């Protein structure tokens, strides 16, 4: 039996997605180990993911997987970016965040509504063979912002984000399809073999 892996998030929607993508690995969330949430102190996806993975592993004694992800809108110079969850001010107010984004893009035609989701995933094991080192990967998906929210299968900006070459938003996709096409899916597809190798076979210094 593989050791437990801590997923360093208090976001239940995100935890469900990661559980679906990491089937067969014993996962626990932050609340299951008595941690409410972790700070994202930096204005950089990589720095935030690495900081959260290290802190979660240090506090729990478990290998920890953390991600930092967000929506980067071309017209807004890459905003909201790392501030996606608190774009409207209060952390995690999805409706307010979507409303503010639509106001920022009000009246703009489709070609000027380009955007991408970006995700960085980091694995740390403070007390294990990794020591101070952190494995990290990233994934993106291109698309554009719809004029109004559609769908109820996702969270955050999912109801507004239409994948490149598609007509449906991420929130209109069945979970299985989203889990193959999202930015988080792309990042985790790169991380999964590293996690399985690390937890199941032991540390390979060539990774």
Secondary structure in CASP SS format (residue, H / E / C, confidence):
PFRMAT SS
TARGET T0000
AUTHOR 0000-0000-0000
METHOD secondary structure of the structure
MODEL  1
X C 1.00
X C 1.00
X C 1.00
X C 1.00
X E 1.00
X E 1.00
X E 1.00
X C 1.00
X C 1.00
X C 1.00
X C 1.00
X H 1.00
X H 1.00
X H 1.00
X H 1.00
X H 1.00
X H 1.00
X H 1.00
X H 1.00
X H 1.00
X H 1.00
X C 1.00
X C 1.00
X C 1.00
X C 1.00
X C 1.00
X E 1.00
X E 1.00
X E 1.00
X H 1.00
X H 1.00
X H 1.00
X H 1.00
X C 1.00
X C 1.00
X C 1.00
X C 1.00
X C 1.00
X C 1.00
X C 1.00
X C 1.00
X C 1.00
X C 1.00
X C 1.00
X H 1.00
X H 1.00
X H 1.00
X H 1.00
X H 1.00
X H 1.00
X H 1.00
X H 1.00
X H 1.00
X H 1.00
X H 1.00
X H 1.00
X H 1.00
X H 1.00
X H 1.00
X H 1.00
X C 1.00
X C 1.00
X E 1.00
X E 1.00
X E 1.00
X E 1.00
X E 1.00
X E 1.00
X E 1.00
X E 1.00
X E 1.00
X E 1.00
X E 1.00
X H 1.00
X H 1.00
X H 1.00
X C 1.00
X C 1.00
X C 1.00
X E 1.00
X H 1.00
X H 1.00
X H 1.00
X H 1.00
X H 1.00
X H 1.00
X C 1.00
X C 1.00
X C 1.00
X C 1.00
X C 1.00
X C 1.00
X C 1.00
X H 1.00
X H 1.00
X H 1.00
X H 1.00
X H 1.00
X H 1.00
X H 1.00
X H 1.00
X H 1.00
X H 1.00
X H 1.00
X C 1.00
X C 1.00
X C 1.00
X C 1.00
X C 1.00
X H 1.00
X H 1.00
X H 1.00
X C 1.00
X E 1.00
X E 1.00
X E 1.00
X E 1.00
X E 1.00
X E 1.00
X E 1.00
X E 1.00
X E 1.00
X E 1.00
X E 1.00
X C 1.00
X C 1.00
X C 1.00
X C 1.00
X C 1.00
X C 1.00
X C 1.00
X C 1.00
X C 1.00
X E 1.00
X E 1.00
X E 1.00
X E 1.00
X E 1.00
X E 1.00
X E 1.00
X E 1.00
X E 1.00
X E 1.00
X E 1.00
X E 1.00
X C 1.00
X C 1.00
X C 1.00
X C 1.00
X C 1.00
X C 1.00
X C 1.00
X C 1.00
X C 1.00
X C 1.00
X C 1.00
X C 1.00
X H 1.00
X H 1.00
X H 1.00
X E 1.00
X E 1.00
X E 1.00
X C 1.00
X C 1.00
X C 1.00
X C 1.00
X C 1.00
X E 1.00
X H 1.00
X H 1.00
X H 1.00
X C 1.00
X C 1.00
X H 1.00
X H 1.00
X H 1.00
X H 1.00
X H 1.00
X H 1.00
X H 1.00
X C 1.00
X H 1.00
X H 1.00
X H 1.00
X H 1.00
X H 1.00
X H 1.00
X H 1.00
X H 1.00
X H 1.00
X H 1.00
X H 1.00
X H 1.00
X H 1.00
X H 1.00
X H 1.00
X H 1.00
X H 1.00
X H 1.00
X C 1.00
X C 1.00
X C 1.00
X C 1.00
X C 1.00
X C 1.00
X C 1.00
END
